[in-house]
Amino acid sequence: MPATAAKQAGLRLTWWEIAGGVVLPLLSAAAEIVVLHEDVVGPWLSWCYTPLGILALLASSRGTPNLKRRALVCGANLGSAAGALLIAADHFLYSYFFVRPFTLVTLVIPPLLSAAVNAHRAVKLWEPAMSWAQLLAGTLAVFAPPAAAQYAEAEWRTVITRQLVAADSATVSAAVRALNNYPLRLGRFDNDVCQWVVIDRTDLWDGNAALTAQLTKMMGPDFHHCMPRDPHG
């Protein structure tokens, strides 16, 4: 019994784990909109891996002699760590276009710390007798859905981008309408539409009431004066 109690005590979350694996990821995910000024990068990653990582972390603090459950929780923490690394990579590769270099550092560091916390918990849970199948199942259950959702959005955005630069104004109007109806638009894509449709293609919206209505819905009645934002300019 004392050995079991000591083992359970060893799994309790420390203050640095709570700070780096719970508090900081929540603050980072919530602040992303403010920092990026509507140009949110990888929302499916940030807002899915953050709660999943916290749940995996909390689950890891509850010891169990059941090796199958332990392997699943261990895998969930590995999947959360991989997801946090993916968030950091996503910001590193794409947030540069929306923020200054110093702000980019503040976007990349929190998920790296979160990844370290979840990876550390996975190591503490690891036991040689664990089933690799259970470990892999736990990892994929956490890592795969957000990554797949973000990939699906990227593919959808690629299709929409082709439509935005189409020669037919009806196609462009349908593309802008699709962006306006997207629940996770959050003001995203406005810079692209401003540059590719409003500034570069005045011939398209000038005589198209439907397209004008969609542009007004996206950027307001003064959309024709929009300016793409360049934080590096």
Phi, psi and omega per residue, in radians:
M1 nan -0.795 3.090
P2 -1.038 -0.643 3.137
A3 -1.147 -0.695 3.114
T4 -1.133 -0.742 3.131
A5 -1.117 -0.686 3.124
A6 -1.161 -0.676 3.127
K7 -1.151 -0.708 3.111
Q8 -1.137 -0.713 3.129
A9 -1.091 -0.591 -3.139
G10 -1.206 -0.284 3.138
L11 -1.664 -0.107 3.125
R12 -1.108 2.501 -3.136
L13 -1.203 2.350 3.062
T14 -1.508 2.962 -3.136
W15 -1.117 -0.656 -3.118
W16 -1.234 -0.526 3.088
E17 -1.238 -0.690 3.088
I18 -1.134 -0.720 3.141
A19 -1.183 -0.843 -3.058
G20 -1.431 -0.418 -3.070
G21 -1.882 -0.226 -3.128
V22 -2.137 -1.067 -3.029
V23 -1.166 -0.915 -3.072
L24 -1.095 -0.790 3.098
P25 -1.050 -0.669 3.107
L26 -1.132 -0.778 3.112
L27 -1.117 -0.707 -3.124
S28 -1.137 -0.782 -3.140
A29 -1.147 -0.669 -3.135
A30 -1.248 -0.609 -3.081
A31 -1.430 -0.157 -3.058
E32 -1.037 -0.700 3.133
I33 -1.114 -0.731 -3.117
V34 -1.167 -0.799 -3.087
V35 -1.162 -0.709 -3.056
L36 -1.610 -0.060 3.083
H37 0.900 0.976 3.067
E38 1.415 -0.241 3.104
D39 -1.563 1.007 -3.072
V40 -1.138 2.273 -3.131
V41 -1.810 2.254 3.068
G42 1.008 0.933 -3.086
P43 -1.105 -0.601 3.128
W44 -1.115 -0.578 3.116
L45 -1.269 -0.959 -3.053
S46 -1.072 -0.759 -3.005
W47 -1.633 0.021 2.993
C48 -1.871 -0.840 -3.108
Y49 -1.185 -0.486 -3.135
T50 -1.096 -0.974 3.116
P51 -1.179 -0.608 3.118
L52 -1.124 -0.701 3.112
G53 -1.128 -0.672 3.123
I54 -1.181 -0.741 3.111
L55 -1.103 -0.722 3.112
A56 -1.112 -0.689 3.129
L57 -1.122 -0.788 3.132
L58 -1.140 -0.688 3.124
A59 -1.125 -0.568 -3.121
S60 -1.227 -0.297 -3.118
S61 -1.475 -0.108 3.140
R62 -1.842 1.756 -3.089
G63 -1.165 2.645 3.110
T64 -2.652 2.447 3.080
P65 -1.350 -0.170 -3.133
N66 -1.304 1.929 -3.055
L67 -1.180 -0.533 3.125
K68 -1.153 -0.816 3.111
R69 -1.125 -0.721 -3.138
R70 -1.079 -0.699 3.122
A71 -1.155 -0.694 3.111
L72 -1.098 -0.771 -3.141
V73 -1.187 -0.690 3.076
C74 -1.047 -0.798 3.104
G75 -1.119 -0.650 3.116
A76 -1.091 -0.664 3.093
N77 -1.222 -0.631 3.053
L78 -1.130 -0.752 3.103
G79 -1.101 -0.664 3.104
S80 -1.164 -0.694 3.102
A81 -1.113 -0.758 3.104
A82 -1.112 -0.687 3.109
G83 -1.117 -0.724 3.114
A84 -1.121 -0.666 3.075
L85 -1.116 -0.639 3.110
L86 -1.157 -0.663 3.063
I87 -1.053 -0.831 -3.125
A88 -1.066 -0.746 3.132
A89 -1.141 -0.691 3.133
D90 -1.082 -0.783 3.101
H91 -1.144 -0.738 -3.105
F92 -1.079 -0.657 -3.079
L93 -1.446 -0.557 -2.961
Y94 -2.121 -0.473 -3.108
S95 -1.217 -0.306 3.103
Y96 -0.952 -0.562 -3.086
F97 -1.281 -0.200 -3.054
F98 -2.074 -0.261 -3.080
V99 -2.370 2.917 3.061
R100 -1.367 2.783 -3.074
P101 -0.932 -0.732 -3.123
F102 -1.100 -0.737 3.124
T103 -1.138 -0.573 3.108
L104 -1.048 -0.667 3.122
V105 -1.072 -0.715 -3.133
T106 -1.187 -0.352 3.095
L107 -1.496 -0.519 -3.049
V108 -1.526 -0.658 -3.042
I109 -1.106 -0.817 -3.098
P110 -0.980 -0.830 3.116
P111 -1.145 -0.504 3.075
L112 -1.145 -0.721 3.092
L113 -1.148 -0.718 3.113
S114 -1.083 -0.716 3.107
A115 -1.072 -0.718 -3.141
A116 -1.099 -0.690 -3.130
V117 -1.149 -0.858 -3.126
N118 -1.149 -0.666 3.105
A119 -1.122 -0.697 3.111
H120 -1.091 -0.700 3.110
R121 -1.157 -0.650 3.111
A122 -1.089 -0.694 3.120
V123 -1.132 -0.697 -3.130
K124 -1.182 -0.515 -3.133
L125 -1.458 -0.342 -3.012
W126 -1.090 2.376 3.003
E127 -2.435 2.430 -3.089
P128 -1.006 -0.479 -3.083
A129 -1.387 -0.044 -3.116
M130 -1.127 2.626 3.060
S131 -1.396 2.221 3.115
W132 -1.126 -0.562 3.126
A133 -1.129 -0.767 3.115
Q134 -1.151 -0.695 3.128
L135 -1.088 -0.782 3.135
L136 -1.165 -0.663 3.128
A137 -1.093 -0.748 3.117
G138 -1.132 -0.683 3.132
T139 -1.131 -0.865 -3.088
L140 -1.208 -0.578 -3.136
A141 -1.069 -0.562 3.135
V142 -1.578 -0.743 -3.005
F143 -1.362 -0.702 -2.958
A144 -1.193 -0.829 -3.047
P145 -1.038 -0.864 3.126
P146 -1.109 -0.694 3.132
A147 -1.111 -0.710 3.128
A148 -1.157 -0.704 3.126
A149 -1.124 -0.725 3.132
Q150 -1.186 -0.653 3.094
Y151 -1.132 -0.721 3.121
A152 -1.087 -0.707 3.107
E153 -1.121 -0.718 -3.140
A154 -1.092 -0.709 3.111
E155 -1.162 -0.733 3.102
W156 -1.086 -0.730 -3.138
R157 -1.144 -0.590 3.089
T158 -1.073 -0.750 3.108
V159 -1.118 -0.787 -3.137
I160 -1.092 -0.685 3.133
T161 -1.062 -0.730 3.101
R162 -1.096 -0.632 3.136
Q163 -1.246 -0.573 -3.136
L164 -1.139 -0.498 -3.119
V165 -1.786 0.241 3.129
A166 -1.230 2.773 -3.134
A167 -1.376 -0.415 -3.093
D168 -1.505 2.148 -3.097
S169 -1.145 -0.526 3.118
A170 -1.143 -0.672 3.107
T171 -1.153 -0.737 3.113
V172 -1.108 -0.746 3.128
S173 -1.072 -0.738 3.127
A174 -1.120 -0.648 3.124
A175 -1.153 -0.779 3.125
V176 -1.142 -0.661 3.095
R177 -1.107 -0.703 3.111
A178 -1.091 -0.681 3.095
L179 -1.158 -0.751 3.131
N180 -1.080 -0.564 -3.096
N181 -1.524 -0.073 -3.099
Y182 -1.343 2.107 -3.064
P183 -1.020 -0.549 -3.124
L184 -1.728 0.467 3.094
R185 -1.173 -0.879 3.024
L186 0.943 0.505 -3.078
G187 1.526 -0.053 3.105
R188 -1.191 2.780 3.063
F189 1.317 -0.110 -3.120
D190 -1.078 -0.691 -3.126
N191 -1.107 -0.696 3.125
D192 -1.130 -0.806 -3.134
V193 -1.123 -0.699 3.117
C194 -1.016 -0.817 -3.078
Q195 -1.277 -0.862 -2.978
W196 -1.432 -0.480 -3.075
V197 -1.868 -0.892 -3.045
V198 -1.323 -0.888 -3.057
I199 -1.378 -0.816 -3.035
D200 -1.468 -0.343 -2.969
R201 -2.298 0.893 -3.129
T202 -1.038 -0.454 -3.138
D203 -1.157 -0.399 -3.087
L204 -1.367 -0.861 -3.014
W205 -1.566 -0.279 -3.057
D206 -1.044 -0.635 -3.105
G207 -2.042 0.261 -3.087
N208 -2.000 1.836 -3.069
A209 -1.112 -0.678 -3.115
A210 -1.141 -0.767 3.131
L211 -1.174 -0.716 3.101
T212 -1.043 -0.702 3.134
A213 -1.124 -0.707 3.131
Q214 -1.202 -0.686 3.099
L215 -1.155 -0.658 3.087
T216 -1.132 -0.710 3.110
K217 -1.106 -0.642 -3.097
M218 -1.355 -0.805 -2.978
M219 -2.142 0.047 3.132
G220 1.641 2.972 -3.070
P221 -1.152 -0.329 -3.135
D222 -1.704 0.498 -3.041
F223 -1.047 -0.480 -3.073
H224 -1.216 -0.148 3.079
H225 -1.816 0.242 -3.091
C226 -1.157 2.669 3.123
M227 -2.347 2.164 3.072
P228 -1.029 2.377 -3.091
R229 -1.501 2.280 3.098
D230 -2.197 1.809 -3.105
P231 -1.197 -0.224 -3.086
H232 -1.733 -0.057 -3.080
G233 -1.481 nan nan
